[in-house]
C-alpha cells in the first residue's frame, strides 16, 4: 500500500485524493476540483479504493 502511494507522489507531486473512488466521472471530478483551471489534463487512479488525481 504505502509503496504504491509513494510511487504516485514521485510521479505526481501535486496528486490529491477525491472523496471516493474515481468512478465514471473520475477524470472530470479531478479537473473540476483542481484549483488551477488552466491545467485541465488530469488522470485518476484508484489506490486502495480512493480516487487519486494527478494533474
Backbone atoms as SQL, in Angstrom:
CREATE TABLE atoms (id INTEGER PRIMARY KEY, chain TEXT, resi INTEGER, resn TEXT, atom TEXT, x REAL, y REAL, z REAL);
INSERT INTO atoms VALUES
  (1, 'A', 1, 'UNK', 'N', 0.805, -1.207, 0.000),
  (2, 'A', 1, 'UNK', 'CA', 0.000, 0.000, 0.000),
  (3, 'A', 1, 'UNK', 'C', 0.839, 1.259, 0.000),
  (4, 'A', 2, 'UNK', 'N', 1.687, 1.409, 0.993),
  (5, 'A', 2, 'UNK', 'CA', 2.491, 2.630, 1.108),
  (6, 'A', 2, 'UNK', 'C', 3.395, 2.829, -0.100),
  (7, 'A', 3, 'UNK', 'N', 3.920, 1.718, -0.626),
  (8, 'A', 3, 'UNK', 'CA', 4.832, 1.815, -1.763),
  (9, 'A', 3, 'UNK', 'C', 4.115, 2.395, -2.979),
  (10, 'A', 4, 'UNK', 'N', 2.889, 1.950, -3.208),
  (11, 'A', 4, 'UNK', 'CA', 2.100, 2.451, -4.335),
  (12, 'A', 4, 'UNK', 'C', 1.873, 3.948, -4.180),
  (13, 'A', 5, 'UNK', 'N', 1.495, 4.366, -2.995),
  (14, 'A', 5, 'UNK', 'CA', 1.257, 5.790, -2.739),
  (15, 'A', 5, 'UNK', 'C', 2.523, 6.600, -2.955),
  (16, 'A', 6, 'UNK', 'N', 3.646, 6.076, -2.500),
  (17, 'A', 6, 'UNK', 'CA', 4.919, 6.779, -2.651),
  (18, 'A', 6, 'UNK', 'C', 5.274, 6.934, -4.119),
  (19, 'A', 7, 'UNK', 'N', 5.019, 5.895, -4.910),
  (20, 'A', 7, 'UNK', 'CA', 5.311, 5.951, -6.343),
  (21, 'A', 7, 'UNK', 'C', 4.463, 7.004, -7.033),
  (22, 'A', 8, 'UNK', 'N', 3.209, 7.092, -6.670),
  (23, 'A', 8, 'UNK', 'CA', 2.322, 8.091, -7.266),
  (24, 'A', 8, 'UNK', 'C', 2.824, 9.485, -6.927),
  (25, 'A', 9, 'UNK', 'N', 3.242, 9.691, -5.674),
  (26, 'A', 9, 'UNK', 'CA', 3.729, 11.007, -5.271),
  (27, 'A', 9, 'UNK', 'C', 4.993, 11.380, -6.015),
  (28, 'A', 10, 'UNK', 'N', 5.825, 10.378, -6.291),
  (29, 'A', 10, 'UNK', 'CA', 7.067, 10.646, -7.015),
  (30, 'A', 10, 'UNK', 'C', 6.751, 11.086, -8.437),
  (31, 'A', 11, 'UNK', 'N', 5.840, 10.352, -9.079),
  (32, 'A', 11, 'UNK', 'CA', 5.476, 10.676, -10.459),
  (33, 'A', 11, 'UNK', 'C', 4.621, 11.923, -10.522),
  (34, 'A', 12, 'UNK', 'N', 3.850, 12.146, -9.474),
  (35, 'A', 12, 'UNK', 'CA', 2.900, 13.249, -9.494),
  (36, 'A', 12, 'UNK', 'C', 2.935, 13.986, -8.165),
  (37, 'A', 13, 'UNK', 'N', 3.855, 14.946, -8.015),
  (38, 'A', 13, 'UNK', 'CA', 3.988, 15.650, -6.737),
  (39, 'A', 13, 'UNK', 'C', 2.739, 16.411, -6.321),
  (40, 'A', 14, 'UNK', 'N', 1.896, 16.781, -7.283),
  (41, 'A', 14, 'UNK', 'CA', 0.692, 17.534, -6.945),
  (42, 'A', 14, 'UNK', 'C', -0.553, 16.663, -6.892),
  (43, 'A', 15, 'UNK', 'N', -0.378, 15.382, -6.614),
  (44, 'A', 15, 'UNK', 'CA', -1.536, 14.499, -6.575),
  (45, 'A', 15, 'UNK', 'C', -2.413, 14.839, -5.371),
  (46, 'A', 16, 'UNK', 'N', -3.710, 14.597, -5.523),
  (47, 'A', 16, 'UNK', 'CA', -4.633, 14.791, -4.408),
  (48, 'A', 16, 'UNK', 'C', -5.735, 13.757, -4.531),
  (49, 'A', 17, 'UNK', 'N', -6.437, 13.514, -3.451),
  (50, 'A', 17, 'UNK', 'CA', -7.438, 12.458, -3.459),
  (51, 'A', 17, 'UNK', 'C', -8.843, 13.025, -3.541),
  (52, 'A', 18, 'UNK', 'N', -9.724, 12.237, -4.127),
  (53, 'A', 18, 'UNK', 'CA', -11.143, 12.561, -4.171),
  (54, 'A', 18, 'UNK', 'C', -11.795, 11.977, -2.921),
  (55, 'A', 19, 'UNK', 'N', -13.076, 12.249, -2.751),
  (56, 'A', 19, 'UNK', 'CA', -13.782, 11.716, -1.596),
  (57, 'A', 19, 'UNK', 'C', -13.997, 10.214, -1.666),
  (58, 'A', 20, 'UNK', 'N', -14.051, 9.666, -2.877),
  (59, 'A', 20, 'UNK', 'CA', -14.271, 8.244, -3.052),
  (60, 'A', 20, 'UNK', 'C', -13.408, 7.716, -4.171),
  (61, 'A', 21, 'UNK', 'N', -13.892, 6.662, -4.841),
  (62, 'A', 21, 'UNK', 'CA', -13.092, 6.151, -5.951),
  (63, 'A', 21, 'UNK', 'C', -13.313, 6.991, -7.198),
  (64, 'A', 22, 'UNK', 'N', -12.515, 6.710, -8.232),
  (65, 'A', 22, 'UNK', 'CA', -12.573, 7.527, -9.446),
  (66, 'A', 22, 'UNK', 'C', -13.939, 7.450, -10.113),
  (67, 'A', 23, 'UNK', 'N', -14.493, 6.258, -10.186),
  (68, 'A', 23, 'UNK', 'CA', -15.798, 6.092, -10.800),
  (69, 'A', 23, 'UNK', 'C', -15.804, 6.538, -12.252),
  (70, 'A', 24, 'UNK', 'N', -16.998, 6.751, -12.783),
  (71, 'A', 24, 'UNK', 'CA', -17.146, 7.087, -14.201),
  (72, 'A', 24, 'UNK', 'C', -16.647, 8.501, -14.466),
  (73, 'A', 25, 'UNK', 'N', -16.903, 9.406, -13.529),
  (74, 'A', 25, 'UNK', 'CA', -16.566, 10.812, -13.769),
  (75, 'A', 25, 'UNK', 'C', -15.255, 11.206, -13.105),
  (76, 'A', 26, 'UNK', 'N', -14.443, 10.225, -12.771),
  (77, 'A', 26, 'UNK', 'CA', -13.214, 10.494, -12.030),
  (78, 'A', 26, 'UNK', 'C', -12.350, 11.569, -12.628),
  (79, 'A', 27, 'UNK', 'N', -12.100, 11.445, -13.946),
  (80, 'A', 27, 'UNK', 'CA', -11.204, 12.408, -14.581),
  (81, 'A', 27, 'UNK', 'C', -11.750, 13.823, -14.513),
  (82, 'A', 28, 'UNK', 'N', -13.036, 13.984, -14.788),
  (83, 'A', 28, 'UNK', 'CA', -13.603, 15.332, -14.753),
  (84, 'A', 28, 'UNK', 'C', -13.759, 15.822, -13.316),
  (85, 'A', 29, 'UNK', 'N', -13.959, 14.898, -12.373),
  (86, 'A', 29, 'UNK', 'CA', -14.004, 15.297, -10.963),
  (87, 'A', 29, 'UNK', 'C', -12.654, 15.855, -10.551),
  (88, 'A', 30, 'UNK', 'N', -11.593, 15.231, -11.041),
  (89, 'A', 30, 'UNK', 'CA', -10.249, 15.725, -10.755),
  (90, 'A', 30, 'UNK', 'C', -10.071, 17.121, -11.314),
  (91, 'A', 31, 'UNK', 'N', -10.472, 17.303, -12.563),
  (92, 'A', 31, 'UNK', 'CA', -10.302, 18.594, -13.220),
  (93, 'A', 31, 'UNK', 'C', -11.077, 19.677, -12.477),
  (94, 'A', 32, 'UNK', 'N', -12.326, 19.375, -12.122),
  (95, 'A', 32, 'UNK', 'CA', -13.153, 20.418, -11.511),
  (96, 'A', 32, 'UNK', 'C', -12.699, 20.748, -10.097),
  (97, 'A', 33, 'UNK', 'N', -12.061, 19.796, -9.419),
  (98, 'A', 33, 'UNK', 'CA', -11.605, 20.116, -8.067),
  (99, 'A', 33, 'UNK', 'C', -10.159, 20.596, -8.045),
  (100, 'A', 34, 'UNK', 'N', -9.543, 20.637, -9.224),
  (101, 'A', 34, 'UNK', 'CA', -8.176, 21.138, -9.291),
  (102, 'A', 34, 'UNK', 'C', -8.212, 22.659, -9.346),
  (103, 'A', 35, 'UNK', 'N', -7.413, 23.311, -8.537),
  (104, 'A', 35, 'UNK', 'CA', -7.508, 24.768, -8.401),
  (105, 'A', 35, 'UNK', 'C', -7.142, 25.516, -9.685),
  (106, 'A', 36, 'UNK', 'N', -6.055, 25.114, -10.306),
  (107, 'A', 36, 'UNK', 'CA', -5.567, 25.836, -11.481),
  (108, 'A', 36, 'UNK', 'C', -6.255, 25.314, -12.732),
  (109, 'A', 37, 'UNK', 'N', -7.298, 26.010, -13.159),
  (110, 'A', 37, 'UNK', 'CA', -8.123, 25.526, -14.262),
  (111, 'A', 37, 'UNK', 'C', -7.358, 25.426, -15.582),
  (112, 'A', 38, 'UNK', 'N', -6.257, 26.137, -15.704),
  (113, 'A', 38, 'UNK', 'CA', -5.514, 26.100, -16.963),
  (114, 'A', 38, 'UNK', 'C', -4.964, 24.705, -17.236),
  (115, 'A', 39, 'UNK', 'N', -4.629, 24.001, -16.163),
  (116, 'A', 39, 'UNK', 'CA', -4.075, 22.666, -16.338),
  (117, 'A', 39, 'UNK', 'C', -5.213, 21.660, -16.235),
  (118, 'A', 40, 'UNK', 'N', -5.896, 21.437, -17.343),
  (119, 'A', 40, 'UNK', 'CA', -7.125, 20.653, -17.285),
  (120, 'A', 40, 'UNK', 'C', -6.904, 19.185, -17.615),
  (121, 'A', 41, 'UNK', 'N', -5.664, 18.786, -17.846),
  (122, 'A', 41, 'UNK', 'CA', -5.413, 17.391, -18.160),
  (123, 'A', 41, 'UNK', 'C', -5.094, 16.635, -16.882),
  (124, 'A', 42, 'UNK', 'N', -6.034, 15.818, -16.445),
  (125, 'A', 42, 'UNK', 'CA', -5.847, 15.075, -15.211),
  (126, 'A', 42, 'UNK', 'C', -6.075, 13.594, -15.463),
  (127, 'A', 43, 'UNK', 'N', -5.463, 12.788, -14.634),
  (128, 'A', 43, 'UNK', 'CA', -5.771, 11.370, -14.660),
  (129, 'A', 43, 'UNK', 'C', -6.209, 10.973, -13.260),
  (130, 'A', 44, 'UNK', 'N', -6.943, 9.873, -13.161),
  (131, 'A', 44, 'UNK', 'CA', -7.436, 9.414, -11.876),
  (132, 'A', 44, 'UNK', 'C', -7.135, 7.930, -11.734),
  (133, 'A', 45, 'UNK', 'N', -6.550, 7.561, -10.610),
  (134, 'A', 45, 'UNK', 'CA', -6.282, 6.153, -10.328),
  (135, 'A', 45, 'UNK', 'C', -6.859, 5.803, -8.971),
  (136, 'A', 46, 'UNK', 'N', -7.409, 4.594, -8.866),
  (137, 'A', 46, 'UNK', 'CA', -7.889, 4.132, -7.571),
  (138, 'A', 46, 'UNK', 'C', -6.745, 3.481, -6.816),
  (139, 'A', 47, 'UNK', 'N', -6.414, 4.038, -5.670),
  (140, 'A', 47, 'UNK', 'CA', -5.391, 3.455, -4.820),
  (141, 'A', 47, 'UNK', 'C', -6.044, 3.106, -3.500),
  (142, 'A', 48, 'UNK', 'N', -6.126, 1.816, -3.214),
  (143, 'A', 48, 'UNK', 'CA', -6.780, 1.331, -2.002),
  (144, 'A', 48, 'UNK', 'C', -8.198, 1.879, -1.900),
  (145, 'A', 49, 'UNK', 'N', -8.902, 1.903, -3.033),
  (146, 'A', 49, 'UNK', 'CA', -10.294, 2.314, -3.044),
  (147, 'A', 49, 'UNK', 'C', -10.525, 3.809, -2.995),
  (148, 'A', 50, 'UNK', 'N', -9.440, 4.583, -3.058),
  (149, 'A', 50, 'UNK', 'CA', -9.583, 6.038, -3.036),
  (150, 'A', 50, 'UNK', 'C', -9.086, 6.605, -4.353),
  (151, 'A', 51, 'UNK', 'N', -9.902, 7.427, -4.989),
  (152, 'A', 51, 'UNK', 'CA', -9.507, 8.051, -6.244),
  (153, 'A', 51, 'UNK', 'C', -8.398, 9.054, -6.018),
  (154, 'A', 52, 'UNK', 'N', -7.287, 8.850, -6.701),
  (155, 'A', 52, 'UNK', 'CA', -6.160, 9.762, -6.571),
  (156, 'A', 52, 'UNK', 'C', -5.937, 10.465, -7.898),
  (157, 'A', 53, 'UNK', 'N', -5.975, 11.783, -7.859),
  (158, 'A', 53, 'UNK', 'CA', -5.875, 12.589, -9.067),
  (159, 'A', 53, 'UNK', 'C', -4.443, 13.020, -9.314),
  (160, 'A', 54, 'UNK', 'N', -4.097, 13.082, -10.592),
  (161, 'A', 54, 'UNK', 'CA', -2.817, 13.632, -10.990),
  (162, 'A', 54, 'UNK', 'C', -3.079, 14.635, -12.091),
  (163, 'A', 55, 'UNK', 'N', -2.739, 15.893, -11.843),
  (164, 'A', 55, 'UNK', 'CA', -2.991, 16.936, -12.832),
  (165, 'A', 55, 'UNK', 'C', -1.683, 17.591, -13.257);
